[in-house]
Amino acid sequence: MRIKKGDTVKVISGAHKGKVGKVLEIDRRKMRARVEGVAIVKRHVKPGRNPAMPEGGIIEKPGTIHVSNLMIVDPKTNVPTRIGMKFLEDGKKVRVSKRTGEVLD
């Protein structure tokens, strides 16, 4: 998977198309990611279940979105780009922006 935690991504398809956010977490088994400000879902918490909310209530948190619907934003141009892999001289494998050739790692 070429998307990692902390990357800035743009949603390229689906109900949240066009939104930009930072990746909060990745689920590699399901190929899904939580993106800040995208796919917000509401969860109801019973009283006494959550120490942060002893009276209960409704919590909003980001839901997951499939990684095929995400595209990494190039840090140099702030435009979505495809990602390639490249080996450096020291043998380290890094992610590279196909648009500008910028190393992302």
N, CA, C and O atoms as a GROMACS GRO file, in nm:
protein
  420
    1MET      N    1   0.085  -0.118   0.000
    1MET     CA    2   0.000   0.000   0.000
    1MET      C    3   0.089   0.124   0.000
    1MET      O    4   0.188   0.130   0.074
    2ARG      N    5   0.056   0.220  -0.081
    2ARG     CA    6   0.144   0.336  -0.096
    2ARG      C    7   0.100   0.456  -0.015
    2ARG      O    8   0.168   0.558  -0.014
    3ILE      N    9  -0.013   0.445   0.052
    3ILE     CA   10  -0.058   0.553   0.140
    3ILE      C   11  -0.020   0.518   0.282
    3ILE      O   12  -0.038   0.404   0.327
    4LYS      N   13   0.034   0.617   0.354
    4LYS     CA   14   0.079   0.593   0.491
    4LYS      C   15   0.016   0.695   0.585
    4LYS      O   16  -0.037   0.798   0.542
    5LYS      N   17   0.023   0.665   0.715
    5LYS     CA   18  -0.028   0.756   0.817
    5LYS      C   19   0.048   0.888   0.809
    5LYS      O   20   0.171   0.889   0.799
    6GLY      N   21  -0.025   0.999   0.814
    6GLY     CA   22   0.037   1.131   0.808
    6GLY      C   23   0.039   1.194   0.670
    6GLY      O   24   0.068   1.312   0.657
    7ASP      N   25   0.010   1.116   0.565
    7ASP     CA   26   0.005   1.170   0.429
    7ASP      C   27  -0.115   1.262   0.412
    7ASP      O   28  -0.219   1.241   0.475
    8THR      N   29  -0.100   1.363   0.329
    8THR     CA   30  -0.213   1.447   0.291
    8THR      C   31  -0.271   1.387   0.163
    8THR      O   32  -0.200   1.369   0.064
    9VAL      N   33  -0.401   1.357   0.166
    9VAL     CA   34  -0.465   1.291   0.053
    9VAL      C   35  -0.588   1.368   0.009
    9VAL      O   36  -0.644   1.448   0.084
   10LYS      N   37  -0.630   1.342  -0.115
   10LYS     CA   38  -0.752   1.400  -0.170
   10LYS      C   39  -0.843   1.284  -0.210
   10LYS      O   40  -0.796   1.185  -0.266
   11VAL      N   41  -0.972   1.297  -0.183
   11VAL     CA   42  -1.069   1.195  -0.221
   11VAL      C   43  -1.103   1.217  -0.368
   11VAL      O   44  -1.144   1.327  -0.407
   12ILE      N   45  -1.086   1.113  -0.450
   12ILE     CA   46  -1.105   1.128  -0.595
   12ILE      C   47  -1.238   1.071  -0.644
   12ILE      O   48  -1.276   1.096  -0.759
   13SER      N   49  -1.310   0.994  -0.559
   13SER     CA   50  -1.440   0.944  -0.602
   13SER      C   51  -1.525   0.914  -0.480
   13SER      O   52  -1.474   0.900  -0.369
   14GLY      N   53  -1.655   0.903  -0.504
   14GLY     CA   54  -1.748   0.872  -0.396
   14GLY      C   55  -1.820   0.994  -0.345
   14GLY      O   56  -1.812   1.102  -0.404
   15ALA      N   57  -1.890   0.977  -0.235
   15ALA     CA   58  -1.973   1.084  -0.179
   15ALA      C   59  -1.892   1.201  -0.127
   15ALA      O   60  -1.945   1.312  -0.118
   16HIS      N   61  -1.765   1.180  -0.094
   16HIS     CA   62  -1.681   1.285  -0.036
   16HIS      C   63  -1.578   1.337  -0.136
   16HIS      O   64  -1.473   1.388  -0.096
   17LYS      N   65  -1.606   1.323  -0.263
   17LYS     CA   66  -1.513   1.362  -0.370
   17LYS      C   67  -1.472   1.508  -0.357
   17LYS      O   68  -1.555   1.596  -0.338
   18GLY      N   69  -1.340   1.532  -0.367
   18GLY     CA   70  -1.287   1.667  -0.363
   18GLY      C   71  -1.234   1.710  -0.227
   18GLY      O   72  -1.161   1.809  -0.219
   19LYS      N   73  -1.267   1.638  -0.121
   19LYS     CA   74  -1.220   1.676   0.012
   19LYS      C   75  -1.074   1.637   0.030
   19LYS      O   76  -1.028   1.536  -0.023
   20VAL      N   77  -1.002   1.720   0.107
   20VAL     CA   78  -0.860   1.697   0.134
   20VAL      C   79  -0.842   1.684   0.284
   20VAL      O   80  -0.905   1.757   0.361
   21GLY      N   81  -0.757   1.591   0.326
   21GLY     CA   82  -0.732   1.573   0.468
   21GLY      C   83  -0.608   1.490   0.492
   21GLY      O   84  -0.546   1.439   0.400
   22LYS      N   85  -0.574   1.479   0.619
   22LYS     CA   86  -0.455   1.405   0.661
   22LYS      C   87  -0.498   1.264   0.704
   22LYS      O   88  -0.601   1.248   0.769
   23VAL      N   89  -0.419   1.163   0.668
   23VAL     CA   90  -0.450   1.025   0.705
   23VAL      C   91  -0.420   1.006   0.853
   23VAL      O   92  -0.308   1.030   0.899
   24LEU      N   93  -0.521   0.962   0.929
   24LEU     CA   94  -0.508   0.941   1.072
   24LEU      C   95  -0.465   0.799   1.105
   24LEU      O   96  -0.385   0.776   1.196
   25GLU      N   97  -0.518   0.702   1.029
   25GLU     CA   98  -0.480   0.562   1.051
   25GLU      C   99  -0.512   0.481   0.927
   25GLU      O  100  -0.597   0.519   0.846
   26ILE      N  101  -0.444   0.366   0.914
   26ILE     CA  102  -0.460   0.277   0.799
   26ILE      C  103  -0.495   0.138   0.851
   26ILE      O  104  -0.433   0.090   0.946
   27ASP      N  105  -0.593   0.073   0.789
   27ASP     CA  106  -0.623  -0.067   0.815
   27ASP      C  107  -0.578  -0.146   0.693
   27ASP      O  108  -0.646  -0.147   0.591
   28ARG      N  109  -0.463  -0.210   0.704
   28ARG     CA  110  -0.403  -0.279   0.589
   28ARG      C  111  -0.482  -0.402   0.545
   28ARG      O  112  -0.484  -0.435   0.426
   29ARG      N  113  -0.546  -0.471   0.639
   29ARG     CA  114  -0.623  -0.591   0.603
   29ARG      C  115  -0.744  -0.556   0.518
   29ARG      O  116  -0.774  -0.626   0.421
   30LYS      N  117  -0.813  -0.450   0.553
   30LYS     CA  118  -0.935  -0.411   0.481
   30LYS      C  119  -0.908  -0.308   0.372
   30LYS      O  120  -0.999  -0.273   0.297
   31MET      N  121  -0.783  -0.260   0.363
   31MET     CA  122  -0.745  -0.159   0.264
   31MET      C  123  -0.828  -0.030   0.279
   31MET      O  124  -0.875   0.026   0.180
   32ARG      N  125  -0.844   0.014   0.404
   32ARG     CA  126  -0.921   0.134   0.432
   32ARG      C  127  -0.840   0.231   0.516
   32ARG      O  128  -0.748   0.191   0.588
   33ALA      N  129  -0.875   0.360   0.507
   33ALA     CA  130  -0.803   0.462   0.582
   33ALA      C  131  -0.903   0.557   0.648
   33ALA      O  132  -1.012   0.580   0.596
   34ARG      N  133  -0.863   0.613   0.762
   34ARG     CA  134  -0.939   0.720   0.827
   34ARG      C  135  -0.872   0.851   0.788
   34ARG      O  136  -0.752   0.868   0.809
   35VAL      N  137  -0.950   0.942   0.732
   35VAL     CA  138  -0.897   1.070   0.687
   35VAL      C  139  -0.966   1.181   0.766
   35VAL      O  140  -1.088   1.181   0.782
   36GLU      N  141  -0.885   1.274   0.815
   36GLU     CA  142  -0.934   1.385   0.897
   36GLU      C  143  -1.037   1.468   0.819
   36GLU      O  144  -1.007   1.520   0.712
   37GLY      N  145  -1.158   1.480   0.874
   37GLY     CA  146  -1.261   1.564   0.814
   37GLY      C  147  -1.338   1.499   0.700
   37GLY      O  148  -1.419   1.566   0.636
   38VAL      N  149  -1.316   1.370   0.673
   38VAL     CA  150  -1.384   1.301   0.564
   38VAL      C  151  -1.464   1.185   0.621
   38VAL      O  152  -1.418   1.116   0.712
   39ALA      N  153  -1.584   1.164   0.569
   39ALA     CA  154  -1.672   1.052   0.607
   39ALA      C  155  -1.701   1.055   0.757
   39ALA      O  156  -1.684   0.954   0.826
   40ILE      N  157  -1.743   1.169   0.808
   40ILE     CA  158  -1.774   1.184   0.950
   40ILE      C  159  -1.900   1.102   0.983
   40ILE      O  160  -2.002   1.114   0.917
   41VAL      N  161  -1.889   1.018   1.088
   41VAL     CA  162  -2.002   0.936   1.133
   41VAL      C  163  -2.035   0.973   1.277
   41VAL      O  164  -1.950   1.023   1.351
   42LYS      N  165  -2.159   0.948   1.316
   42LYS     CA  166  -2.203   0.976   1.453
   42LYS      C  167  -2.221   0.844   1.527
   42LYS      O  168  -2.278   0.749   1.473
   43ARG      N  169  -2.172   0.840   1.650
   43ARG     CA  170  -2.186   0.722   1.734
   43ARG      C  171  -2.254   0.764   1.865
   43ARG      O  172  -2.218   0.865   1.924
   44HIS      N  173  -2.351   0.685   1.909
   44HIS     CA  174  -2.422   0.712   2.033
   44HIS      C  175  -2.354   0.636   2.147
   44HIS      O  176  -2.328   0.516   2.136
   45VAL      N  177  -2.326   0.707   2.256
   45VAL     CA  178  -2.257   0.648   2.372
   45VAL      C  179  -2.354   0.647   2.490
   45VAL      O  180  -2.414   0.749   2.523
   46LYS      N  181  -2.367   0.531   2.554
   46LYS     CA  182  -2.453   0.519   2.670
   46LYS      C  183  -2.390   0.587   2.791
   46LYS      O  184  -2.267   0.596   2.799
   47PRO      N  185  -2.470   0.634   2.884
   47PRO     CA  186  -2.415   0.694   3.005
   47PRO      C  187  -2.331   0.593   3.084
   47PRO      O  188  -2.370   0.478   3.100
   48GLY      N  189  -2.215   0.637   3.132
   48GLY     CA  190  -2.128   0.554   3.212
   48GLY      C  191  -2.032   0.466   3.134
   48GLY      O  192  -1.948   0.400   3.195
   49ARG      N  193  -2.042   0.460   3.001
   49ARG     CA  194  -1.956   0.373   2.921
   49ARG      C  195  -1.822   0.439   2.886
   49ARG      O  196  -1.720   0.371   2.873
   50ASN      N  197  -1.824   0.568   2.870
   50ASN     CA  198  -1.705   0.641   2.829
   50ASN      C  199  -1.665   0.736   2.941
   50ASN      O  200  -1.743   0.825   2.977
   51PRO      N  201  -1.544   0.721   2.998
   51PRO     CA  202  -1.503   0.810   3.108
   51PRO      C  203  -1.497   0.957   3.067
   51PRO      O  204  -1.515   1.046   3.151
   52ALA      N  205  -1.474   0.984   2.940
   52ALA     CA  206  -1.468   1.122   2.894
   52ALA      C  207  -1.608   1.185   2.889
   52ALA      O  208  -1.622   1.307   2.900
   53MET      N  209  -1.710   1.101   2.870
   53MET     CA  210  -1.849   1.149   2.864
   53MET      C  211  -1.935   1.065   2.958
   53MET      O  212  -2.008   0.977   2.912
   54PRO      N  213  -1.929   1.089   3.090
   54PRO     CA  214  -2.005   1.005   3.184
   54PRO      C  215  -2.157   1.016   3.167
   54PRO      O  216  -2.230   0.924   3.204
   55GLU      N  217  -2.205   1.128   3.110
   55GLU     CA  218  -2.348   1.144   3.091
   55GLU      C  219  -2.398   1.086   2.958
   55GLU      O  220  -2.518   1.085   2.931
   56GLY      N  221  -2.303   1.038   2.874
   56GLY     CA  222  -2.341   0.984   2.744
   56GLY      C  223  -2.358   1.093   2.641
   56GLY      O  224  -2.334   1.211   2.670
   57GLY      N  225  -2.400   1.056   2.522
   57GLY     CA  226  -2.424   1.156   2.418
   57GLY      C  227  -2.388   1.103   2.281
   57GLY      O  228  -2.374   0.982   2.261
   58ILE      N  229  -2.374   1.195   2.187
   58ILE     CA  230  -2.343   1.161   2.048
   58ILE      C  231  -2.203   1.210   2.016
   58ILE      O  232  -2.170   1.327   2.038
   59ILE      N  233  -2.119   1.120   1.964
   59ILE     CA  234  -1.981   1.152   1.929
   59ILE      C  235  -1.968   1.151   1.777
   59ILE      O  236  -2.018   1.060   1.711
   60GLU      N  237  -1.901   1.250   1.722
   60GLU     CA  238  -1.870   1.252   1.579
   60GLU      C  239  -1.724   1.215   1.561
   60GLU      O  240  -1.637   1.270   1.628
   61LYS      N  241  -1.697   1.121   1.470
   61LYS     CA  242  -1.559   1.081   1.443
   61LYS      C  243  -1.547   1.043   1.296
   61LYS      O  244  -1.648   1.012   1.233
   62PRO      N  245  -1.426   1.045   1.241
   62PRO     CA  246  -1.410   1.010   1.101
   62PRO      C  247  -1.430   0.861   1.077
   62PRO      O  248  -1.377   0.778   1.152
   63GLY      N  249  -1.506   0.827   0.973
   63GLY     CA  250  -1.523   0.688   0.932
   63GLY      C  251  -1.411   0.650   0.838
   63GLY      O  252  -1.318   0.728   0.816
   64THR      N  253  -1.419   0.531   0.782
   64THR     CA  254  -1.313   0.485   0.692
   64THR      C  255  -1.355   0.503   0.547
   64THR      O  256  -1.474   0.511   0.514
   65ILE      N  257  -1.256   0.510   0.461
   65ILE     CA  258  -1.277   0.521   0.317
   65ILE      C  259  -1.174   0.431   0.250
   65ILE      O  260  -1.060   0.421   0.295
   66HIS      N  261  -1.214   0.366   0.142
   66HIS     CA  262  -1.124   0.272   0.075
   66HIS      C  263  -1.008   0.348   0.010
   66HIS      O  264  -1.027   0.457  -0.044
   67VAL      N  265  -0.888   0.289   0.017
   67VAL     CA  266  -0.769   0.360  -0.031
   67VAL      C  267  -0.769   0.380  -0.183
   67VAL      O  268  -0.697   0.465  -0.234
   68SER      N  269  -0.850   0.303  -0.256
   68SER     CA  270  -0.857   0.323  -0.401
   68SER      C  271  -0.926   0.454  -0.435
   68SER      O  272  -0.914   0.504  -0.547
   69ASN      N  273  -0.998   0.512  -0.339
   69ASN     CA  274  -1.066   0.640  -0.359
   69ASN      C  275  -0.981   0.758  -0.314
   69ASN      O  276  -1.029   0.872  -0.314
   70LEU      N  277  -0.857   0.733  -0.275
   70LEU     CA  278  -0.768   0.839  -0.227
   70LEU      C  279  -0.649   0.856  -0.319
   70LEU      O  280  -0.603   0.760  -0.382
   71MET      N  281  -0.598   0.978  -0.326
   71MET     CA  282  -0.479   1.009  -0.405
   71MET      C  283  -0.392   1.104  -0.324
   71MET      O  284  -0.441   1.203  -0.270
   72ILE      N  285  -0.263   1.074  -0.315
   72ILE     CA  286  -0.172   1.155  -0.237
   72ILE      C  287  -0.152   1.291  -0.304
   72ILE      O  288  -0.138   1.301  -0.426
   73VAL      N  289  -0.150   1.396  -0.221
   73VAL     CA  290  -0.127   1.532  -0.271
   73VAL      C  291   0.023   1.559  -0.273
   73VAL      O  292   0.091   1.540  -0.172
   74ASP      N  293   0.073   1.603  -0.388
   74ASP     CA  294   0.215   1.633  -0.403
   74ASP      C  295   0.252   1.751  -0.314
   74ASP      O  296   0.190   1.856  -0.325
   75PRO      N  297   0.353   1.737  -0.226
   75PRO     CA  298   0.387   1.846  -0.135
   75PRO      C  299   0.444   1.969  -0.206
   75PRO      O  300   0.438   2.080  -0.153
   76LYS      N  301   0.499   1.950  -0.323
   76LYS     CA  302   0.560   2.061  -0.396
   76LYS      C  303   0.457   2.148  -0.466
   76LYS      O  304   0.468   2.271  -0.464
   77THR      N  305   0.355   2.085  -0.529
   77THR     CA  306   0.259   2.160  -0.609
   77THR      C  307   0.117   2.161  -0.552
   77THR      O  308   0.030   2.231  -0.604
   78ASN      N  309   0.092   2.083  -0.445
   78ASN     CA  310  -0.041   2.070  -0.386
   78ASN      C  311  -0.145   2.021  -0.486
   78ASN      O  312  -0.260   2.065  -0.483
   79VAL      N  313  -0.105   1.930  -0.574
   79VAL     CA  314  -0.192   1.870  -0.673
   79VAL      C  315  -0.187   1.718  -0.653
   79VAL      O  316  -0.079   1.665  -0.627
   80PRO      N  317  -0.301   1.646  -0.664
   80PRO     CA  318  -0.298   1.501  -0.648
   80PRO      C  319  -0.206   1.436  -0.752
   80PRO      O  320  -0.202   1.478  -0.868
   81THR      N  321  -0.134   1.334  -0.710
   81THR     CA  322  -0.038   1.269  -0.798
   81THR      C  323  -0.036   1.119  -0.774
   81THR      O  324  -0.074   1.072  -0.667
   82ARG      N  325   0.008   1.046  -0.875
   82ARG     CA  326   0.031   0.903  -0.859
   82ARG      C  327   0.165   0.882  -0.790
   82ARG      O  328   0.249   0.972  -0.788
   83ILE      N  329   0.184   0.763  -0.735
   83ILE     CA  330   0.304   0.734  -0.658
   83ILE      C  331   0.382   0.621  -0.724
   83ILE      O  332   0.323   0.522  -0.769
   84GLY      N  333   0.513   0.636  -0.730
   84GLY     CA  334   0.601   0.531  -0.778
   84GLY      C  335   0.702   0.497  -0.670
   84GLY      O  336   0.716   0.568  -0.571
   85MET      N  337   0.774   0.388  -0.690
   85MET     CA  338   0.877   0.346  -0.596
   85MET      C  339   1.014   0.357  -0.665
   85MET      O  340   1.026   0.340  -0.787
   86LYS      N  341   1.116   0.388  -0.584
   86LYS     CA  342   1.249   0.409  -0.639
   86LYS      C  343   1.352   0.368  -0.535
   86LYS      O  344   1.329   0.386  -0.415
   87PHE      N  345   1.464   0.315  -0.580
   87PHE     CA  346   1.574   0.281  -0.489
   87PHE      C  347   1.676   0.393  -0.493
   87PHE      O  348   1.716   0.438  -0.601
   88LEU      N  349   1.719   0.438  -0.376
   88LEU     CA  350   1.824   0.540  -0.366
   88LEU      C  351   1.960   0.472  -0.378
   88LEU      O  352   1.969   0.349  -0.384
   89GLU      N  353   2.067   0.552  -0.381
   89GLU     CA  354   2.203   0.500  -0.395
   89GLU      C  355   2.242   0.408  -0.279
   89GLU      O  356   2.317   0.312  -0.298
   90ASP      N  357   2.190   0.437  -0.160
   90ASP     CA  358   2.224   0.355  -0.043
   90ASP      C  359   2.138   0.229  -0.033
   90ASP      O  360   2.149   0.154   0.064
   91GLY      N  361   2.051   0.204  -0.133
   91GLY     CA  362   1.969   0.084  -0.136
   91GLY      C  363   1.835   0.099  -0.068
   91GLY      O  364   1.759   0.002  -0.061
   92LYS      N  365   1.803   0.218  -0.018
   92LYS     CA  366   1.676   0.240   0.050
   92LYS      C  367   1.565   0.261  -0.053
   92LYS      O  368   1.582   0.333  -0.151
   93LYS      N  369   1.450   0.197  -0.029
   93LYS     CA  370   1.336   0.208  -0.118
   93LYS      C  371   1.246   0.322  -0.070
   93LYS      O  372   1.206   0.324   0.047
   94VAL      N  373   1.213   0.418  -0.158
   94VAL     CA  374   1.134   0.535  -0.119
   94VAL      C  375   1.018   0.554  -0.216
   94VAL      O  376   1.018   0.502  -0.328
   95ARG      N  377   0.917   0.629  -0.170
   95ARG     CA  378   0.804   0.665  -0.255
   95ARG      C  379   0.838   0.794  -0.329
   95ARG      O  380   0.899   0.885  -0.273
   96VAL      N  381   0.798   0.801  -0.457
   96VAL     CA  382   0.831   0.915  -0.541
   96VAL      C  383   0.704   0.962  -0.611
   96VAL      O  384   0.623   0.881  -0.656
   97SER      N  385   0.686   1.094  -0.619
   97SER     CA  386   0.575   1.153  -0.690
   97SER      C  387   0.598   1.138  -0.841
   97SER      O  388   0.704   1.175  -0.891
   98LYS      N  389   0.499   1.084  -0.913
   98LYS     CA  390   0.514   1.068  -1.058
   98LYS      C  391   0.507   1.204  -1.130
   98LYS      O  392   0.561   1.220  -1.239
   99ARG      N  393   0.440   1.300  -1.068
   99ARG     CA  394   0.422   1.431  -1.131
   99ARG      C  395   0.551   1.514  -1.131
   99ARG      O  396   0.589   1.570  -1.233
  100THR      N  397   0.618   1.519  -1.014
  100THR     CA  398   0.735   1.606  -1.002
  100THR      C  399   0.865   1.531  -0.976
  100THR      O  400   0.973   1.589  -0.989
  101GLY      N  401   0.858   1.403  -0.941
  101GLY     CA  402   0.978   1.328  -0.908
  101GLY      C  403   1.026   1.352  -0.766
  101GLY      O  404   1.134   1.305  -0.729
  102GLU      N  405   0.948   1.422  -0.687
  102GLU     CA  406   0.981   1.455  -0.548
  102GLU      C  407   0.975   1.330  -0.461
  102GLU      O  408   0.880   1.252  -0.472
  103VAL      N  409   1.074   1.311  -0.374
  103VAL     CA  410   1.073   1.198  -0.280
  103VAL      C  411   0.976   1.231  -0.167
  103VAL      O  412   0.982   1.340  -0.109
  104LEU      N  413   0.886   1.138  -0.134
  104LEU     CA  414   0.782   1.163  -0.034
  104LEU      C  415   0.821   1.116   0.105
  104LEU      O  416   0.765   1.166   0.202
  105ASP      N  417   0.914   1.023   0.118
  105ASP     CA  418   0.952   0.970   0.249
  105ASP      C  419   1.058   1.055   0.317
  105ASP      O  420   1.100   1.024   0.428
   0.00000   0.00000   0.00000
